């Protein structure tokens, strides 16, 4: 085996093993490892080093290509930022810190495996590796009852959806006689020719719709965000969605515009956008609001997947990358505003521009980006998505997306309104220089990718071309 092909995975495995040994130490295992803030960024360098790697491994079940390396880099960056954010976590007991970071690392490793898996059973195994860590992470919020409830919901619903996906996998295997994506791409996928295979694939996709929080697999999302600690919610709201998107991008090669299953995805996308945005209008808890926002954004990603073009796949990949930047930026603000780890309501943002002017600016940039206003990356990403689906049989979906963007303006800009026009009754927010620098870098990245998306979009387009030449 050529180990140079899997440098990002090797480094992440090494880091997980090191953290595992660290958790066993009797004297130092209860504290945050001092090497961790630097080690996570070395992982980003390892992913950059593996960006040009290409090849097949493990009896062609594991593919190293442009798409997998693009998403591994995005996962490494998101993991590094999420870990940096989680270093200060008021609601996490000291004795659980090392275990917490180990579980985050294992989940990210599972997502990296997911990026390269090109065989259905391998996909399921990688998905479960990334999921089991989250099942343990979500209830880790001291003795909070909401955290326990969120953990139970996530486990039970996750188990049900996994069973559904495995049931669907059995149909695909029995009716298409292969589990390799490359061979499945040459099989018929219309209901008239192979109805049981279509039903099986739809059920199998349910497992990834669950991760993506796509309607009607979204029911866990707002409750889990609300019950988990702010730092855990920031991780759950971002990286697992990258894993789901990369799999859906690979499976999109099976879908042509006009097929029944493609139309199902388009309808689910429209329902997800509409339900997510309308439900978010009534939320006062910022994490619940972001949970419903997540449901809506899952619908936006579907626009690129149903277009049946490399440009659509590139748009979906590009948008999923900037989505994690936008979400990590706004969750960074939420974590810093919450002094003791409590949930933040919309009213808690009142007068933020006086209490922490820098955080208020970051909040405004990330909220504008989530709406899709220029000159942010959110605007550019939505433009790529909408233009990729136009004139490919889904003009109605583009119209639905535009209407939903108009609806979302109300609740996203409501956050900015509270930050800039509300009275500052709460104490000042104390933010360290390093923390403020990271927040500033996230906001700057959102603005730079909005003005100059070319290099990253071209990278995503090259990845899309490998799937759909």
N, C-alpha and C positions, 0 to 999 in steps of 0.2 A: 504494500500500500504506500502511495506517495503522500507522506505526511504534510508536504508543503501545500497540498490542496486544502487542508482543513486547519490552517493556522488559527483562525478565530475560534473554532470549536475546541481545539487543543488548549488554547490559552484559558478559555472559559472553564473547561474541565479542570485544568490545573488550579485555577482560582477556587473552584468549588471544593476540590480536595483539600486545599490549604485551609479553607474556612472550616471544613469538617474537622480537621485535626485541631484547629484552634478552639472549636466548641468543646473538645474533650479536655482541654487544659483546666485544671482545678483552680489555678490562681488567676489566670488572665482571661479565661474564656467568657467571663461575664461582662466584658467591656467591648467597646467598639475597637476593632483592630486598627492600630495606628497606620498601617500600610495601605488600608483600603481606599482612601481618597485618591491616592496616586495609582494604585493598581487598576482601578476601573478605567482610568484614562489610557493606561497602557493597552488595555483591551481594544480601545478605539484604534490605536496605532496598529495593533495586530490585524484588525479588520481591514484597515487601509492597505496593509501589506498583502492581504489575500484578495484584494479587489480584482486583480487580473487573472486569478486562478481559474482553470477550466478542466473538467474531466468527469469521469463516472467512477463510482465506488460501490462496494457491497452488492455485487451482482446486479448492477444498474438500477438499484433502488435509491441511490443517493447521487444527485446530480449537482456538480459545481458549475454554475454558469453565471451570466451577468445578472440575472434576476436574483438568484440566491445571494450573491455577494453584495448586491445593492441593499437588500433587506438586512443582511447580517451587519453591514455598516450602520444602517439606521437603528437596528436593535442595540448595537454597542453604544451608540451615542445616547439613545434613550435610557439605557440601563445605567450609564455613567451619571447622567443628570438625575435620574430617580434615586440612585444610591446617595448622591451628594445631598439631595433634598432630605433623605431619610436619616442622615447622620444625627440630626437633632429631632428627636421624636418624644415629646413629653409624655404621651400615654403608653409608651412601651417600657415594661419593666427592664431594669438593667440586666438581670440574669438571662433575659431572652434576646438580647441584642445580637449576639453572635449567630444564634439560630436564625434570627430574622434575616440577616444578610446572606446566610447560606441559602435560605429558601428563595430569596430574590435571585440569587445567582443561578440556582438550578432551574428556575422558571425561564430565565433568559436563555440558558443553554438549550432547553426544550424548544424554544422559539427559533433558535438558530438551526436546530435539526429540522424543524418544520419547513424552514426556508429552502432546504435542499432535497427534501423527500419527494420522490416522483412515483411512489407506489402506495396504494391505498392503505395497506396494513402498516407500512412505515409511517405514514401520515398520522394514523390513529395513535401509534406508540409515542410519537413526538408530541402530539397534542396532549396526551395524558401526562407526559413528563412535565410539560409546562403548566398543566392544570392542577396537579396534586399539590404543588408547592403553594399555589394560591388558596387552596382549600384550607391549608394550615395557617396562612398569613392573615387572612381576613378577620378571624376572631381575635387576633392578638391586639386587643385594645384594653389592657388592664382588666377590670371587672365589669366593663360596660355591657348591659343587657342587649342593647341594640347591635353591638358587635357580634355577640353570640347568635342572635337571630339572623344577622346578615350571613354569618358563616354557615349556619344550617341551611338557609335558603340556597346559598350558592352551591353547597355540596349536593343537596337533594335534587335541585333542578339540573345541575351539571350531570349527575348520575343518570337522570331520566333522559337527557339529551344524548349522552354517550350511548345509552342502550338503543335509542332511536337510530343513531348514526351506524351502530354495528348491525342493526337489523337491516338498514338500507344497504350496507356493504354486502351482506349476504345475498341480497337480490342482484346487485351488480355482478358479483362473482359468479352466481349461478346462471345468469342470462347473457353475460358478455364473455365469460370464461377467461378473464384476465384481470389483474389488478394494477397493471402498469399503465400510467397515464399515456405514454407514447402509443400504446396499442389501443387504448380506449378511444383515443382521438380519431381512429379510423373506423370505429363502430357506429352503427346507426343510433341516433338519439331522438327519434320522433316517436310519439305515442302510437302512430299507425303501424310502425315497423316493430317496435320493441317496447311495449307499454310498461312491463314490469321493471325493465332496466331504468326507464325514466323515473318511475316511482322510487326505485332504490336509490338513484343518485340524488333525488330531491330530499329523501330522508337522511342520506349521508351528509349532504350539505348543511342539514340542520345543526350538526355539531359545530360547524364553523360560524353559522349565523348566530349561534348562542354566544360565542366569543365576541363576535362583532356587535352584539346587542341589536340585531336587525329585527324589526317587527315581524311576526309575533313572538320572537324568542328573546324579547327585551325585558320581560317582567322582573328579572332579578336586579337589573342595572341600578335604578334609583335607590332601592332599599340597601343594596350592598355598598354603594358609594356613601350613603348616609351613615351606615353602621360601621364601616371600616374607618381606621384612623385616616387623617388627611393625607399622610405620606403614602399609605398603602393604596388609598383611592387613586392617587396620582399615578401609581404604577399600573393598577388594574385598568385605568381609563385609557392607557396609551399603548404599552408594548404588546399585550395579548391581541390587540386589534391589528397590529402589524402582521402577526403570525397568521391571523385569519385572512387578511387581505392577500398575502403572498400565495396562500393555497387557492383562494378563489381566482386569483389571476392565472395560476397554472390550469385550473379546471375550466377557465373561460375558453381555453383552446378547444374544448368539446362543444362549445355553444356557438351557434350561428344565429344572427338576427332573424327573428321570425319563428324560431323553434318554440314549442310549447314551454319547455323549461326556461328558455331565455325570457319569454313573456312573463312567466311566474316571477322571475327575479326582478323584472321591471316593475311589476305590480307591487311586490313586496317593498321595493325601493321607494315607490311613491307613497305607500301607506306608512312606511317608517318615517319618511320626512314629515309627513303631515301630522301623524300622531305625536311624534317627538316634539315638534315645534309647538303644537297646540297645548300639550301637557306642560311644557316648560313655562308657558305664560303664567301659570298659577302658582309657581314654586317660590317659596321664600328662603328655604335652605339652599345655599349656593351649590353644595355638592349634588343635591337632588336635581337642581336646575341643570347642572353640567351632565348629570346622568341622562336626562331626557334630551339634552343637546347631543349627547353621544348617539342616542337612538336615531336622531335626525341625520347626523353625519354618516351613519351607516348607510342610510338611504342615498345620500349623495354619491358615495363610492360606487353604488350599483350602476350609476349612469355610465361610468367608464367601462364596467365589466360587460354590459349588454351590447355595447356598440359593435363588437366583433372586429375591431381593428387594433393594430399595434399602438396607435395613438391613444385609443381608449384605455388600454392596459397601462400605458405610460402615465396617462392622466390619473388613473386610480392609484398607481404606485407613488407618484409625486404627491398627490393629495394626502395619502395616508402618512407620508413622511412629514409634511408640514402640519398635519393635524396633531401629531404627537408633540411638535414644537409649540403649537398654539396652546394645547392642553397643559403641557408641562409648565409653560409660562404662567398661565392663569392659576394652576394649582400651586405654583411656587408662591404666588401672592397670598392665596388662601392660607397656606401653611404658616407664612410669616405673620399674617394678621391674627391668626389664632395663637394666642400666647401660651395657653395651657393645653393645646390640642383639642379644644372643644370645636364643635361644628360652627361654621360662620354663616350667619343669615345675611340677607341683602342689607338690612338696616345696620349691621356691624361695619359695613363699608362707608357709612356716612362720614363725610369730612376727611377721607383718607388722604386727599391732596395736601391737607395741613399737617396730618400726623405722620405721614411717610410719603413725601412728594414723588420719590423715585418709584415706589411700588405702585402709586396711582398711575404713573405713566405706563408702566409695564402692563397693568390691568387694562388700560385703555387700548394699547396696541394689540394685546391678545384678544380683547373683545371685538375690536374692529376687524381683526383677521378672521375670527370665527363667524362673524356676519358675512364676510366676503367683500369688505370695502377696500378700495384702492388707497394707498399704494402698498398694501400688505400682501403677504404670500397667500393669504386666504382668497383674495380676489383673483390672483393669477391662477391658483389651483382650480377654483370653480370655473374660471374661463376655459381652462383646458378641458375640464369635464364636460361642460355644456357643448363646446364646439365639437368634441369627439363624438357625441351622440346625435347631433343635428344632421338631418338628411340620411340617417341610417335606420329609419323606421321607428324612431322613438322621439319624435318631435314633441309629442304630448308629455313625455317624461321631463323634457327640458323645460316646458312651460310650468309643470308642477314644481320643479326645482326653483324656478325664478319666483313663483308665488310664495313658496315656503321661505325663501331668503328674505322676502319682504316681511313675512310674519316674524321671523327670528330677530329682526332689527329691534323690536320692542323690548324683548327681555335681555338681549345682550347690552343694548345701550342703557337699559335701566341700571345695570351694574356701574357703568361709567357715570351716569347721572347721580347715583348715590355717592360715588367717590368724590365728585367735583362740586356738587351743589348741597349735599346734606350738611347739617351742623356737626362739628367735631365734639361730641360729648364723651367719647371713650379716651383713655390715656394714649399718649404717643406710642407708635409701634417702633420698637428698637430693632434695627436690622444691621447686622455686621457688615463690614466692608466687603468681605469675600462673598457673602450671600447676595449683596446688592450688585456686585460685579457679575455674578452668574445670571441674575435676573436681567441685567442690562444686556448681556450677551445673547440671551434668548430673544429679547425684544429686537435687538439689532439683526439677528439672523432672520427673524420674521420679515423685517423690512427689506433686508438685502435680497432675500429670495423672492420678494414681491417685485423688486425693481429689476433684478438680474436672475431670472429663473433658468436661463439657458443651460449652464453646465450640468445642473442637477437633472433638469428635464431631459437633456440629451442622454444622460446616463440611464434614466428610467426608460427612455425610448429604445435605447440599445438593448436593455433587458427585455422590453416588450417584443422586440423583433426576434429575439431568440425563441419566444413562445409561439409567435404568430408571424412568420416571415412575410 
